[in-house]
Amino acid sequence: MDTGPDDLSGGGLFGDRLYDAMDKRDPVAGSLLIAAPDMPDPNFKRAIIYVIEHDHSGSLGVVITRRSETPVETILPAWAEMCAPPAVFHIGGPVKPDTGIALVVLGSGVDAETSSGLQQIEGRVHVVDLDSDPDQLRDNVEGMRVFVGYTGWAPGQLQGELDRGDWYVAPSLPSDLLAPSHVDVWGTVLRRQEMPLPLYATFVSDGDVN
């Protein structure tokens, strides 16, 4: 399987102490990976990754905190109106940057069986086949994000990074995927976790961009 973040030599102040102090969760499809404040890879500083797959063959997710400036309408006009603002492509990770992955949040009470081209990840969040008919979904979707590229790990690689404290695992909310540009998703997610993670929600380093 293609891999994303390089093998890091992290596990610094934040990684060791915070990870050891908190109850550890195992990643599952639909959970979030929160980059530790001292994440050594600049590509993942203040990043939040939404986990799409996690099993014995490896792990795959998309960074939900990195936006491009390319409007979805320029390439996928039929899907653009379903995208939550800002309706631009999001940069899911360094693997296969020419690959598109679309995630939709269905409205509350919507039966996914009434629409084709959906694969449930968790709760109301589904992967949508961009070759399917958008008109079948239009009235059932609360919001959508389209990602270019993804982040992946070979078997055991993600666990090694978790053991070093590079990432914290947390449950997700549908609103995390659809957050507008003015929301600091990294800080927002940290603030709703158990202590001591909320203490680092305001951590800022030079060049941070959310």
Buried (B, 14 or more C-beta within 10 A) or exposed (E): BBBBBEEBEBBBEBBBEBBEEBEEEEBBBBBBBBBBBBBBBEBBBBBBBBBBBBEEEBBBBBBBBBBBEBBBBEEBEEBBEBBBEBBBBBBBBBBBEEEBBBBBBBEEEBEBEEBEBBEEBBEBBBBBEBEBEBEEBEEBBBBBBBBBBBBBBBEEBBBEBBEBBBBBBBBBBBBBBBBEEEBBBBBBBBBEBEEEBEEBBEBEEEEEEB
